């Protein structure tokens, strides 16, 4: 019989004891669990985008049989495709809020894992999948990051990059202007708000050139941030840009 190394045996034993004596709770309904983050009932309540007719570029729900919404047809974004597993409504909005504004990193871990699982599903089952060469999280101004303590898009990107074994680049794009929060603005004001908000330094152009890039963010509302960032990346020489996000307002 194969024996475990002492360190591995101790680690495994402690993990089992931790599950037995300190059972976890569902992050939504607080029922007792054994080693998971959501109970089965709450998992079924998540607002998945599976099966919904979505615009291939921006991920918004559409009523027609076309693959693109009217806005993307009239004003195509620089990003080529979006992959977004959830609609931004209860209870996914509650989990995101706990993560971003209450610093609940357990929620962040769960959200990162769910995004990675969704992307792995698409990578395995869709022939048009293009594996990126580089993952870039939506950048945050240094002052806002200092106030919050972390960049939520960066934490999500860390889980995804680890699952796909894709390099993660957190400093290629800088947010040079501290603009008002996007959630407080209209679509037009969001676009104006982000003009000249981001910068790619000349020294980073070589890293971006001819690369397939995935932009990662937590929530997509009007795609203003993704449009600005993808346009900047394409201008810097990126071959293709995809948008990967956790949730989309519909």
Secondary structure, DSSP 4 states (H G I P E B T S, - for coil): -PPPPHHHHHHHHHHHHHHHHS-EE-TTT--EESS-SS-HHHHHHS-B-TTS-B-TTT--B-SSSSSS-HHHHHS--S--EEEEEEES-TTHHHHHHHHHHS--HHHHHHHHHHHHHHHHHHHHH-TT----SEEEEPP--HHHHHHHSS-HHHHHHHHHHHHHT--B-SSSEEE-S-PPPGGGS-HHHHHHHHTT-EEE-GGGHHHHTT-EEEEEEEEESSSHHHHHHHHHHHHTT-SEEEEEEEEE--
